[in-house]
């Protein structure tokens, strides 16, 4: 049976693991939803210090796609952790508001698991927010290290497993592949 909204509720999808492809999978869903004319919102929590290709591509769908880069870059390379935490919490408040408005058929919370893992935001608040999303709203969370509790709350969990990566052979990040 084909159901265009995942039941009346919408789905909570989680892409986690140490392998490449979590954000890529989420953006593939965004592209699919846009193809059906559905409004999409992408909120990136960590990738703030550089310009990935998806930001440029988002401008081509400005009638349906809201794209927000809200982080300060990779937190583990931080020069000001207190500022990172403040930015993360403000981004989470924005995400909660966006989900609650119910304007988007798909909301992608890219790299959100890091904010939970680093205790920047409360995991139960994330679970409660996603559980109380408006009817027909799909929510995607990406990032490494998703907890058992977050996985239990999700309707779909995919774990990306690293088997081989060109970085291990000394090949730097490739434009159009990693960013």
Long-range contacts (C-beta under 8 A, 24 or more apart in sequence): 4-36, 5-105, 5-135, 5-136, 5-138, 6-136, 6-138, 6-155, 8-135, 8-136, 9-133, 9-135, 9-136, 10-105, 10-133, 10-134, 10-135, 10-136, 10-137, 10-138, 10-139, 11-138, 11-139, 11-155, 11-156, 12-130, 12-131, 12-133, 12-138, 12-139, 12-141, 12-153, 12-154, 12-155, 12-156, 13-138, 13-139, 13-140, 13-141, 13-154, 13-155, 13-156, 13-157, 13-158, 14-140, 14-141, 14-142, 14-146, 14-150, 14-151, 14-154, 14-156, 14-157, 14-158, 15-140, 15-141, 15-142, 15-158, 15-160, 16-113, 16-142, 16-143, 16-144, 16-145, 16-146, 16-151, 16-157, 16-158, 16-159, 16-160, 17-144, 17-158, 17-159, 17-160, 17-161, 17-162, 18-144, 18-160, 18-161, 18-162, 19-159, 19-160, 19-161, 19-162, 19-163, 19-165, 20-160, 20-162, 20-165, 20-178, 21-160, 22-142, 22-143, 22-144, 22-160, 23-54, 23-110, 23-111, 23-142, 25-142, 25-158, 25-160, 26-108, 26-110, 26-140, 26-142, 27-54, 27-108, 29-106, 29-108, 29-138, 29-140, 30-65, 30-106, 30-108, 33-105, 33-106, 33-138, 34-61, 34-64, 34-65, 37-64, 38-64, 38-104, 38-105, 38-106, 39-64, 39-65, 39-66, 39-103, 39-104, 39-105, 39-106, 40-64, 40-65, 40-66, 40-104, 40-105, 40-106, 40-107, 40-108, 41-65, 41-66, 41-67, 41-68, 41-98, 41-103, 41-104, 41-106, 41-107, 41-108, 42-66, 42-67, 42-68, 42-108, 42-110, 43-68, 43-70, 43-91, 43-94, 43-95, 43-98, 43-107, 43-108, 43-109, 43-110, 44-68, 44-69, 44-70, 44-71, 44-110, 44-111, 45-70, 45-71, 45-88, 45-91, 45-92, 45-109, 45-110, 45-111, 45-112, 45-114, 45-115, 46-71, 46-73, 46-74, 46-75, 46-110, 46-111, 46-114, 46-143, 47-71, 47-73, 47-110, 47-111, 48-72, 48-73, 48-87, 49-73, 49-74, 50-179, 51-179, 52-179, 53-175, 53-176, 53-179, 66-98, 66-104, 68-94, 70-94, 71-111, 75-114, 75-118, 84-120, 85-120, 88-115, 88-120, 88-121, 89-120, 89-121, 91-115, 92-120, 92-121, 92-125, 92-126, 95-129, 96-125, 96-129, 99-129, 99-130, 99-133, 99-134, 99-137, 99-139, 100-129, 100-132, 100-133, 100-134, 101-134, 102-133, 102-134, 102-135, 102-136, 102-137, 104-137, 105-136, 105-137, 105-138, 106-137, 106-138, 106-139, 106-140, 107-133, 107-137, 107-138, 107-139, 107-140, 108-139, 108-140, 108-142, 109-139, 109-140, 109-141, 109-142, 110-142, 110-143, 111-142, 111-143, 112-141, 112-142, 112-143, 113-141, 113-142, 113-143, 113-144, 113-145, 113-146, 113-150, 114-143, 114-144, 114-145, 116-147, 116-150, 117-143, 117-144, 117-145, 117-147, 123-147, 123-149, 123-150, 126-150, 127-153
